[in-house]
Amino acid sequence: MADTESSQIAGLIEELSGSSRRRRQEVAHKIALAAKSNPQTVEPHVDALVDALFRPEAQTRWEVLDALTSIAPHDPDLVTGAFEGAEASLFDDGSATVRLASFVFLCRFGSSSEQRSDEVWPLLDEAIQCYHGDAEYRDMLVALLGLAQGKASAATKESLAARVRFDAESGSGYIRSFSAEILQAIG
């Protein structure tokens, strides 16, 4: 059974570089689902996933980012090569879904160590300023909570606290409550 699954994943990975835009999107979705249920099934193919971050269609990129996000907690070293593609996707003008998937990946990656948190924080901080209040901002705050609860450095946590403090004290609705929860997690 494991060999069959591994073979199926390998076939899907191969199609990520195919010429059909629609098929790339379909297989990226299947790969993201496989990674969510069992990240180890796609780990041998991280290089191909990183390469797929530069496909022209948004859905392929966000699905691949979702797959990489599933791998990050188990083996953050393995997904280090995705940093450049995630950075490019974080400021994608055409797709809020790609931006959000990138933000979530960077938070998950950054929560794995102090050094990684320091590497991703300037990007996350810029994205917070750019997308504050946008439709995806609630999910961004959820990802930031994960960063605050992770192994982020003291400097990153201090900067994160400074960034959300005003909203925690003066904001309203979900922005206020999530910002306060982030501050509480930082302690």
C-alpha positions in Angstrom: 0.0 0.0 0.0 2.8 2.5 0.9 4.6 1.7 -2.4 1.4 2.4 -4.3 0.8 5.7 -2.5 4.5 6.7 -3.1 4.2 5.8 -6.8 1.0 7.8 -7.1 2.6 10.8 -5.5 5.6 10.5 -7.7 3.3 10.5 -10.7 1.5 13.6 -9.5 4.7 15.4 -8.8 5.9 14.7 -12.4 2.7 16.4 -13.7 3.4 19.6 -11.7 5.9 20.5 -14.5 3.5 19.5 -17.3 2.3 21.8 -20.0 -1.4 21.8 -18.9 -2.2 24.7 -16.6 -5.5 23.0 -15.5 -3.8 19.6 -14.8 -1.0 21.3 -12.8 -3.8 22.9 -10.6 -5.6 19.5 -10.2 -2.4 17.6 -9.2 -1.3 20.4 -6.9 -4.6 20.1 -5.0 -4.2 16.4 -4.7 -0.6 16.8 -3.5 -1.7 19.4 -0.9 -4.4 16.9 0.4 -1.8 14.1 0.6 0.6 16.3 2.5 -2.1 17.3 4.9 -3.0 13.7 5.7 0.6 12.4 5.7 3.4 14.9 5.1 6.0 12.1 4.8 4.5 11.0 1.5 5.5 14.2 -0.3 8.8 14.9 1.6 10.9 13.1 -1.0 9.6 15.6 -3.6 10.3 18.9 -1.9 12.6 20.1 -4.6 9.8 19.7 -7.2 7.4 21.5 -4.9 9.8 24.4 -4.5 10.2 24.6 -8.3 6.4 24.6 -8.7 6.2 27.8 -6.6 7.1 29.6 -9.8 4.3 28.3 -11.9 2.1 31.1 -13.5 -1.2 30.0 -12.1 -2.2 31.0 -8.6 -3.9 27.8 -7.6 -0.8 25.7 -8.2 1.3 28.0 -6.0 -1.2 28.2 -3.1 -1.7 24.4 -3.1 2.0 23.8 -3.2 2.5 26.3 -0.4 -0.2 24.4 1.6 1.8 21.2 1.0 5.0 22.8 2.2 3.2 24.2 5.2 2.2 20.6 6.2 5.9 19.5 5.9 7.4 22.5 7.8 6.5 21.4 11.4 7.9 17.9 10.8 11.1 18.8 9.0 11.7 22.6 8.6 15.2 22.0 7.3 13.7 20.2 4.3 11.6 23.2 3.3 14.2 25.9 3.6 14.5 26.1 -0.2 10.9 27.3 -0.4 11.8 30.6 1.3 12.5 32.6 -1.9 9.3 31.3 -3.6 7.3 32.0 -0.5 8.7 35.5 -0.3 7.7 36.2 -3.9 4.2 34.8 -3.3 3.7 36.9 -0.2 3.3 40.0 -2.3 1.5 38.5 -5.2 -0.7 41.3 -6.6 -3.1 38.9 -8.3 -4.1 36.5 -5.6 -5.0 37.0 -1.9 -5.1 33.2 -1.5 -1.5 32.9 -2.7 -0.5 35.7 -0.3 -2.3 34.0 2.6 -0.8 30.6 1.8 2.7 32.2 1.8 2.1 34.0 5.0 0.9 30.8 6.8 3.9 28.9 5.4 6.3 31.6 6.6 4.7 31.7 10.1 4.9 27.9 10.4 8.5 27.8 9.1 9.4 30.7 11.4 7.8 29.1 14.5 10.3 26.2 14.3 13.4 28.0 15.5 14.7 31.4 16.7 16.9 31.8 13.7 14.1 31.1 11.3 11.7 33.4 13.1 14.3 36.2 12.7 14.6 35.4 9.0 10.8 35.5 8.3 9.8 38.3 10.7 10.7 41.3 8.4 8.6 39.8 5.6 5.7 39.0 7.9 5.8 42.5 9.5 5.7 44.1 6.1 2.8 41.9 5.1 0.9 42.7 8.2 1.2 46.4 7.4 0.1 45.8 3.7 -2.9 43.6 4.4 -4.1 44.7 7.7 -7.9 44.5 7.6 -8.1 42.7 4.3 -10.4 39.7 4.0 -7.6 37.3 4.7 -6.3 39.2 7.8 -8.2 37.0 10.2 -6.4 33.9 9.0 -3.1 35.8 9.1 -3.7 36.5 12.8 -4.3 32.8 13.4 -1.0 32.1 11.7 0.7 34.8 13.8 -0.7 33.1 16.9 1.1 30.0 15.9 4.3 31.9 15.5 3.9 33.5 18.9 3.3 30.0 20.5 6.3 28.5 18.7 10.0 28.7 19.1 10.4 32.3 17.8 13.2 34.4 19.2 12.7 36.9 21.9 13.4 39.7 19.4 10.8 38.4 17.0 8.2 38.0 19.8 9.0 41.5 21.0 8.5 43.0 17.5 5.3 40.9 17.0 4.0 42.2 20.4 4.8 45.8 19.4 3.0 45.3 16.0 -0.3 43.9 17.5 -0.4 45.9 20.8 -2.4 48.8 19.4 -5.0 46.5 17.9 -5.2 44.4 21.2 -5.9 47.6 23.1 -7.9 49.7 20.7 -9.1 47.5 17.9 -12.5 45.9 17.6 -13.9 42.5 16.8 -11.7 39.6 15.7 -8.7 41.9 15.2 -8.8 42.9 18.9 -9.4 39.5 20.2 -6.8 37.7 18.2 -4.2 40.5 18.8 -4.9 40.1 22.5 -4.5 36.4 22.3 -1.1 36.8 20.5 0.0 39.1 23.3 -1.0 36.6 25.9 0.8 33.8 24.1 4.0 36.0 24.0 3.6 36.6 27.7 
